[in-house]
Amino acid sequence: MADISATQAACGVVFLDKPIGWTSRQAVNSVARLYTEKGKKLVKAGHAGTLDPMATGMLPIMVGEATRFSGVGLDADKNYRVTFDLSYQTDTLDAEGEITGRFDVAVQLADIEEVLPRFTGDIEQQPPSYSAIHVNGERAHEIMRKGGTVDLPKRPVTIHALKMISFESPLLTLDIQCSKGTYVRSLARDIGAALGVGGCVTVLRRLSTAGWPEVVMIPFEQLSAQPEACLLPLTQWLRHLPIIKLRMEDALRYAQGQRIQLTRGNEGEFAVFCAADPANPKSEPLLLGTGTIKPGIQRMILHPLRVLPSALPRLTAMADK
């Protein structure tokens, strides 16, 4: 493993190209170890949107204080490339499960083109029984593997776009742009059922989360060799948010969880920065966290939302210079 210095200060996001066979937790732990100083406690890390073990592709992994902002990925739209086999189905809806049915595939291209529009827009889908959804404090897949049963209610999701990439019977490959909470295995199952056949996922790859392109993905081997170079700053992860810069006095109050009165400002969520280091006016603004601006009685009010734990000590050190 590469020698990491100042690892306890590591903060940012790694866009791991998750290998097939790894669980999301295994991926998180493997990445965390790269940013952990030898002999020290494992640094905090978490993913921003789980992937099944058989899936590959974009798994954003938040490191250090950045874990407070995993929700950006969890709540974001996703883009997948999936291949599923129409000739059979399994209990897990993917190739890792036990076969529950086989089908003679007499599906034509025109049949698929007729069916796909039914699965675009706002739809309802039933999650797979083998999923990470909690049922009475236990994950559904754990209940199923113990021989139990689960009845997961349907949930609304949005399929923004559904594009056929290829059809070489019995294999159908689609490109899917969808909302959070979408289960691609359920979508494959339902499309297959609409065609009167199976729909077992054999290949699944996440191409994008929150609009981040494929080019930012890093194989684990490359990450292991250059961990510092592969860690993008938290400011990049929050790039979608408008910025508000505070003076030192207000920045200190914000870092202590206090609301800030503003002379003007638009409503919404913002990335909050301290304008500059008083001892170095040309320094880069310091990210403090996020906040929401709402109307007050006479002025707009900035409400702290997620404040970085390091914000107050870093500001205090700057103010004492």
BAGU-389115 format. One record per residue (C-alpha): residue in one letter; residue number from 0; chain; x, y, z. Coordinates in pm, 1 decimal, padded with zeros to 6 digits, m for minus. Each point is the difference from the previous one (the first is absolute). Layout:
# residues N
  residuo  num  cadena        xx        yy        zz
        A  NUM       A         X         Y         Z
...
This chain:
# residues 321
  residuo  num  cadena        xx        yy        zz
        M    0       A   00000.0   00000.0   00000.0
        A    1       A   00114.5   00351.6  m00075.6
        D    2       A   00138.4   00208.9   00286.3
        I    3       A  m00267.3   00245.9   00111.8
        S    4       A   00088.4   00305.7   00205.0
        A    5       A  m00245.1   00213.2   00194.5
        T    6       A  m00265.9  m00260.6  m00068.1
        Q    7       A  m00220.1   00110.7   00288.5
        A    8       A  m00068.5   00320.5  m00192.2
        A    9       A  m00112.2  m00187.5  m00311.2
        C   10       A  m00333.4   00139.9  m00116.7
        G   11       A  m00163.7  m00036.5  m00338.1
        V   12       A  m00153.6  m00244.4  m00244.0
        V   13       A   00140.0  m00291.0  m00198.3
        F   14       A  m00193.0  m00112.7  m00307.1
        L   15       A   00089.7  m00367.1   00020.2
        D   16       A  m00060.8  m00224.8  m00298.0
        K   17       A  m00129.0  m00281.1   00219.3
        P   18       A   00125.6  m00343.7  m00100.1
        I   19       A  m00246.3  m00282.6  m00053.6
        G   20       A  m00047.0  m00217.9   00307.3
        W   21       A   00066.0   00272.1   00256.3
        T   22       A  m00275.9   00111.2   00233.3
        S   23       A  m00034.4   00375.1   00045.1
        R   24       A   00116.1  m00036.4   00361.2
        Q   25       A   00306.2  m00194.6  m00111.0
        A   26       A   00080.1   00279.4  m00244.8
        V   27       A  m00040.8   00267.0   00268.3
        N   28       A   00227.2  m00181.7   00245.0
        S   29       A   00264.7  m00059.9  m00266.3
        V   30       A   00004.5   00368.9  m00090.3
        A   31       A   00000.1   00112.8   00364.3
        R   32       A   00312.3  m00206.3   00068.8
        L   33       A   00187.4   00192.4  m00269.1
        Y   34       A  m00055.3   00324.8   00190.8
        T   35       A   00067.6  m00142.8   00346.4
        E   36       A   00336.0   00046.8   00165.3
        K   37       A   00159.2  m00328.1   00106.4
        G   38       A  m00094.1  m00089.8   00355.1
        K   39       A  m00278.3   00259.2   00013.9
        K   40       A  m00376.5  m00040.3   00009.6
        L   41       A  m00159.3  m00052.2  m00340.9
        V   42       A  m00103.2   00335.7  m00144.7
        K   43       A  m00369.0   00061.4  m00041.4
        A   44       A  m00133.6  m00083.7  m00346.1
        G   45       A  m00330.5  m00081.9  m00165.0
        H   46       A  m00151.0  m00044.8  m00342.8
        A   47       A  m00249.4   00228.3  m00172.3
        G   48       A  m00223.1  m00264.5  m00156.3
        T   49       A   00037.0  m00377.5   00036.0
        L   50       A   00078.8  m00242.5  m00281.9
        D   51       A  m00076.1  m00372.4  m00003.6
        P   52       A   00304.9  m00229.9   00015.6
        M   53       A  m00051.2  m00110.2  m00362.0
        A   54       A  m00015.1   00363.4  m00117.5
        T   55       A   00299.2   00207.8  m00105.0
        G   56       A   00051.3   00368.4  m00059.3
        M   57       A  m00032.2   00330.0   00178.6
        L   58       A  m00005.0  m00025.0   00377.3
        P   59       A   00066.8   00339.6   00158.1
        I   60       A   00178.7  m00053.5   00330.0
        M   61       A   00008.7   00284.8   00247.2
        V   62       A   00311.2   00027.1   00218.9
        G   63       A   00033.4   00179.2   00332.1
        E   64       A  m00228.3   00293.2   00067.3
        A   65       A  m00140.3  m00033.0  m00351.7
        T   66       A  m00216.6  m00288.4   00126.0
        R   67       A  m00240.9   00265.4   00128.2
        F   68       A  m00090.6   00069.6  m00360.7
        S   69       A  m00068.2  m00352.2  m00126.9
        G   70       A  m00362.0   00098.6  m00050.4
        V   71       A   00096.3   00194.0  m00310.7
        G   72       A   00066.1  m00332.0  m00172.7
        L   73       A  m00271.0  m00198.8   00174.1
        D   74       A  m00266.5   00244.3  m00117.9
        A   75       A   00140.6   00047.4  m00350.5
        D   76       A  m00102.8  m00140.0  m00336.9
        K   77       A   00201.8  m00295.4  m00131.1
        N   78       A   00094.5  m00138.6  m00342.4
        Y   79       A   00038.1  m00376.5  m00054.7
        R   80       A   00085.8  m00240.3  m00282.0
        V   81       A  m00172.0  m00335.5   00054.9
        T   82       A  m00018.2  m00328.6  m00187.2
        F   83       A  m00267.3  m00252.8   00092.6
        D   84       A  m00087.6  m00344.3  m00127.6
        L   85       A  m00359.9  m00050.2  m00109.9
        S   86       A   00026.2  m00380.2   00004.8
        Y   87       A  m00007.2  m00048.0   00377.5
        Q   88       A  m00064.6   00155.1   00339.9
        T   89       A   00147.3  m00050.0   00347.5
        D   90       A  m00108.9   00067.5   00356.1
        T   91       A   00248.5   00288.4   00029.3
        L   92       A  m00084.4   00135.7  m00348.6
        D   93       A   00366.4  m00030.2  m00097.8
        A   94       A   00242.8  m00269.5  m00108.3
        E   95       A   00109.3  m00070.7   00357.9
        G   96       A  m00336.2  m00145.0   00103.1
        E   97       A  m00179.1  m00330.9  m00034.1
        I   98       A  m00191.0  m00048.8  m00324.5
        T   99       A  m00376.4   00021.7   00052.2
        G  100       A  m00116.3  m00022.7  m00359.6
        R  101       A   00106.4  m00047.5  m00361.2
        F  102       A  m00163.9   00152.1  m00306.7
        D  103       A  m00010.8  m00055.6  m00373.9
        V  104       A   00091.1   00337.6  m00147.0
        A  105       A  m00193.5   00087.3  m00312.0
        V  106       A   00035.4   00374.1   00061.6
        Q  107       A   00057.8   00226.0  m00298.3
        L  108       A   00164.6   00340.2  m00010.9
        A  109       A  m00336.4   00162.8  m00066.9
        D  110       A  m00139.5  m00155.8   00319.2
        I  111       A   00273.5   00160.2   00207.0
        E  112       A  m00045.8   00338.3  m00166.7
        E  113       A  m00369.8  m00018.4   00081.3
        V  114       A   00052.9  m00093.0   00366.0
        L  115       A   00283.5   00233.6   00107.5
        P  116       A  m00205.9   00324.1  m00002.9
        R  117       A  m00222.8  m00151.2   00270.3
        F  118       A   00296.2   00011.7   00237.1
        T  119       A   00104.5   00361.9  m00048.1
        G  120       A  m00113.6   00295.8   00207.9
        D  121       A  m00148.1  m00037.6   00346.4
        I  122       A  m00063.7  m00367.3   00076.7
        E  123       A  m00045.1  m00227.0   00299.1
        Q  124       A   00222.0  m00300.1   00056.2
        Q  125       A   00025.8  m00267.6   00263.1
        P  126       A   00355.6  m00033.9   00137.1
        P  127       A   00166.9  m00340.7  m00019.3
        S  128       A  m00051.9  m00223.5   00302.3
        Y  129       A   00379.2  m00035.4   00006.7
        S  130       A   00075.6   00365.4   00074.1
        A  131       A   00151.1   00210.5   00278.3
        I  132       A  m00334.9   00146.8   00102.2
        H  133       A  m00062.0  m00028.3   00373.9
        V  134       A  m00299.0  m00204.5   00116.2
        N  135       A  m00058.5   00010.7   00375.9
        G  136       A   00364.2   00093.1   00058.1
        E  137       A   00144.1  m00267.5  m00227.4
        R  138       A   00101.7   00021.0  m00363.8
        A  139       A  m00233.3  m00172.1  m00241.4
        H  140       A   00274.6  m00211.7  m00157.9
        E  141       A   00105.1  m00129.1   00342.0
        I  142       A  m00357.7  m00111.1   00072.0
        M  143       A  m00023.1  m00172.8  m00337.5
        R  144       A   00329.5  m00184.1   00045.5
        K  145       A  m00125.0  m00133.9   00333.5
        G  146       A  m00296.1  m00152.8  m00178.1
        G  147       A  m00247.2   00274.0   00088.9
        T  148       A  m00221.8   00209.1  m00223.9
        V  149       A  m00049.3   00373.7  m00043.8
        D  150       A  m00276.4   00202.3  m00159.5
        L  151       A   00152.3   00327.3  m00115.5
        P  152       A  m00249.9   00266.1  m00109.2
        K  153       A   00027.4   00166.5  m00337.1
        R  154       A   00173.0   00335.8  m00009.3
        P  155       A  m00006.7   00289.3  m00247.6
        V  156       A   00310.3   00058.7  m00212.9
        T  157       A   00070.9   00198.0  m00314.0
        I  158       A   00160.2  m00140.6  m00314.6
        H  159       A   00123.4   00308.3  m00182.8
        A  160       A   00120.6  m00188.8  m00307.6
        L  161       A   00007.9  m00361.6  m00114.9
        K  162       A   00208.2  m00071.3  m00309.1
        M  163       A   00051.7  m00335.6  m00166.9
        I  164       A   00367.6  m00058.4  m00075.6
        S  165       A  m00025.3  m00348.8  m00149.2
        F  166       A  m00219.7  m00308.3  m00025.3
        E  167       A   00162.5  m00331.0  m00080.2
        S  168       A  m00261.5  m00247.3   00119.5
        P  169       A  m00024.9  m00089.6   00279.4
        L  170       A   00223.7   00288.7   00119.5
        L  171       A  m00139.2   00352.7   00017.0
        T  172       A   00226.4   00295.1   00087.0
        L  173       A  m00142.0   00334.1   00111.8
        D  174       A   00130.3   00338.4   00109.8
        I  175       A  m00203.7   00132.4   00293.3
        Q  176       A  m00014.7   00349.6   00147.4
        C  177       A  m00202.6  m00011.0   00318.9
        S  178       A  m00078.5   00156.1   00334.7
        K  179       A   00125.7  m00106.5   00339.7
        G  180       A  m00157.0  m00316.3   00135.7
        T  181       A  m00028.4  m00171.5  m00337.4
        Y  182       A   00076.7  m00371.9  m00000.2
        V  183       A   00136.1  m00102.0  m00338.2
        R  184       A  m00064.8  m00366.3   00080.4
        S  185       A  m00367.5   00079.1   00055.3
        L  186       A  m00012.3   00195.2  m00324.5
        A  187       A   00150.7  m00295.4  m00190.8
        R  188       A  m00249.3  m00236.4   00164.6
        D  189       A  m00296.3   00219.6  m00088.6
        I  190       A   00106.4   00060.4  m00359.7
        G  191       A   00047.8  m00373.8  m00043.3
        A  192       A  m00342.1  m00069.7   00151.4
        A  193       A  m00160.3   00250.8  m00237.9
        L  194       A   00158.4  m00194.0  m00286.3
        G  195       A  m00120.9  m00329.7   00144.3
        V  196       A   00348.6  m00129.6   00074.8
        G  197       A   00271.7   00019.0   00267.2
        G  198       A   00227.7   00289.4   00083.2
        C  199       A   00307.2  m00106.2   00194.9
        V  200       A   00277.4   00258.9   00031.8
        T  201       A   00334.2  m00138.6  m00115.9
        V  202       A   00206.3   00319.9  m00031.3
        L  203       A  m00053.0   00328.8   00184.7
        R  204       A   00221.5   00306.1  m00006.7
        R  205       A  m00062.6   00343.9   00148.6
        L  206       A   00125.6   00262.8  m00239.3
        S  207       A  m00081.6   00316.1   00192.9
        T  208       A  m00120.3   00143.5   00330.3
        A  209       A  m00127.9   00357.3   00026.6
        G  210       A   00123.5   00076.9  m00349.9
        W  211       A   00363.7  m00088.2   00067.8
        P  212       A   00148.5  m00146.8  m00320.8
        E  213       A   00158.7  m00343.7  m00040.1
        V  214       A   00343.3   00157.1  m00046.4
        V  215       A   00027.9   00081.3   00372.6
        M  216       A  m00020.4  m00366.2   00102.6
        I  217       A   00319.8  m00149.8   00141.9
        P  218       A   00089.0  m00372.3   00002.3
        F  219       A   00107.0  m00119.0   00343.6
        E  220       A   00349.6  m00086.1  m00124.8
        Q  221       A   00056.4   00361.4  m00108.4
        L  222       A  m00150.1   00129.7   00323.1
        S  223       A   00232.5  m00221.3   00204.8
        A  224       A   00302.6   00140.0  m00182.7
        Q  225       A  m00101.2   00368.8   00022.6
        P  226       A  m00257.6   00048.5   00277.3
        E  227       A   00063.9   00371.7   00054.8
        A  228       A  m00025.0   00080.9  m00370.8
        C  229       A  m00331.6  m00186.2  m00029.6
        L  230       A  m00176.0   00174.2   00289.1
        L  231       A  m00211.2   00285.6  m00134.9
        P  232       A  m00063.8   00288.7   00242.2
        L  233       A  m00337.4   00033.0   00166.4
        T  234       A  m00051.4   00331.4  m00180.0
        Q  235       A  m00020.5  m00195.1  m00327.3
        W  236       A  m00262.8  m00235.8   00140.9
        L  237       A  m00208.5   00305.2   00098.6
        R  238       A   00050.6   00167.9  m00337.2
        H  239       A  m00374.5   00010.1  m00067.1
        L  240       A  m00061.3   00237.7   00291.6
        P  241       A   00026.0   00378.6  m00028.3
        I  242       A   00258.7   00157.3   00229.8
        I  243       A  m00034.3   00247.4   00283.2
        K  244       A   00311.0   00154.6   00159.6
        L  245       A  m00002.4   00126.7   00356.7
        R  246       A   00224.8   00241.9   00182.5
        M  247       A   00205.2  m00146.4   00283.4
        E  248       A  m00238.4   00125.3   00269.6
        D  249       A  m00303.3  m00161.3  m00164.6
        A  250       A   00198.7  m00309.6  m00099.2
        L  251       A   00085.5  m00064.5   00366.0
        R  252       A  m00365.4   00032.5   00097.0
        Y  253       A  m00106.9  m00231.7  m00282.4
        A  254       A   00257.4  m00261.5   00108.0
        Q  255       A  m00157.1   00005.8   00348.4
        G  256       A  m00341.5  m00076.0  m00148.9
        Q  257       A  m00136.9   00352.8   00024.1
        R  258       A  m00228.6   00157.5  m00257.0
        I  259       A   00135.7   00290.2  m00202.2
        Q  260       A  m00199.3   00304.2  m00109.0
        L  261       A   00070.1   00104.2  m00358.2
        T  262       A  m00060.0   00332.3  m00166.3
        R  263       A  m00109.3  m00183.3  m00313.9
        G  264       A  m00004.8  m00344.9  m00155.3
        N  265       A  m00210.0  m00251.2  m00186.3
        E  266       A  m00180.4  m00287.6   00167.4
        G  267       A   00144.5  m00350.4  m00027.4
        E  268       A   00294.6  m00215.6   00101.4
        F  269       A   00353.4   00138.0  m00022.4
        A  270       A   00357.4  m00110.3   00052.1
        V  271       A   00130.2   00225.4   00276.5
        F  272       A   00355.4   00136.3  m00003.2
        C  273       A   00208.0   00236.7   00209.0
        A  274       A   00101.9   00273.6  m00241.7
        A  275       A   00375.7  m00010.9   00073.4
        D  276       A   00271.5  m00042.8   00260.2
        P  277       A   00053.4   00345.1   00161.3
        A  278       A   00372.9  m00068.2   00011.0
        N  279       A  m00000.5  m00091.2  m00369.0
        P  280       A  m00272.7   00188.1  m00192.2
        K  281       A   00099.2  m00173.5  m00325.3
        S  282       A  m00060.0  m00348.1   00144.2
        E  283       A  m00275.2  m00226.0  m00129.8
        P  284       A  m00335.5   00026.4   00181.3
        L  285       A  m00046.0  m00266.9   00267.5
        L  286       A  m00294.2  m00238.8  m00034.9
        L  287       A  m00197.6  m00009.3   00324.0
        G  288       A  m00301.7  m00208.7  m00098.5
        T  289       A  m00344.1   00060.9  m00144.0
        G  290       A  m00297.3   00207.8   00101.4
        T  291       A  m00342.9   00107.1  m00111.7
        I  292       A  m00112.3   00359.6  m00046.4
        K  293       A  m00358.2   00074.2   00103.9
        P  294       A  m00194.7   00324.4   00046.1
        G  295       A   00000.1   00145.1   00349.3
        I  296       A  m00223.4   00270.2   00144.2
        Q  297       A   00207.2   00282.2  m00145.9
        R  298       A   00300.8  m00167.1  m00165.7
        M  299       A   00103.9  m00321.4  m00166.9
        I  300       A   00141.2  m00252.5   00247.3
        L  301       A   00275.0  m00256.5  m00061.8
        H  302       A  m00072.4  m00319.6   00194.5
        P  303       A   00293.9  m00240.0   00050.5
        L  304       A  m00082.4  m00337.7  m00153.7
        R  305       A   00311.9  m00219.4   00004.3
        V  306       A   00302.1   00156.8   00167.6
        L  307       A   00342.1  m00160.9  m00037.4
        P  308       A   00138.4  m00097.9   00344.6
        S  309       A   00335.9   00152.4  m00098.1
        A  310       A  m00156.6   00335.6  m00087.7
        L  311       A   00008.7   00159.3   00346.2
        P  312       A   00355.6  m00104.0   00100.7
        R  313       A   00134.7   00105.1  m00339.7
        L  314       A  m00177.4   00335.9   00018.0
        T  315       A   00118.2   00053.5   00357.7
        A  316       A   00357.5  m00068.8  m00104.3
        M  317       A  m00034.0   00246.6  m00288.8
        A  318       A  m00151.0   00268.4   00226.0
        D  319       A   00279.3  m00038.7   00258.0
        K  320       A   00277.7   00066.5  m00249.7
